[in-house]
Amino acid sequence: MQRDENAKIVNDLDKEFEAYRDKSLVQPVMKVVATLPKEEMADMAEALVELTSLRRRVDSPLESVGGPTDVAVISKGDGLVWIKRKHYFDSALNPDFHERKKLQNRGV
């Protein structure tokens, strides 16, 4: 009977803690995020990936997150817009790639 009562107390405490956490930590952050401009949301997303990468390097033998990060914003009005994009090749070794891109952008 005591175990059942203890389990009920722990369960109630968990529910109270969850409600407190949601009200005092999660909801304020969600309100701020909802008002951020797209560029700042992209910066925040990149920072969260970097924090996750750092945490995994410190406390896990598996490095599942990390390396250079590509950042894009997708919106109804603009579609996909690259904020930060790494090249998958050395630009100095592929100068013709950039020339082709310039010609494409001019509509040639």
Secondary structure, 3 states (H helix, E strand, C coil): CHHHHHHHHHHHHHHHHHHHHHHHHHHHHHHHHHHCCHHHHHHHHHHHHHHHHHHHHHHCCCCCCCCCCCEEEEECCCEEEEEECCCCCCHHHCHHHHHHHHHHHHCC
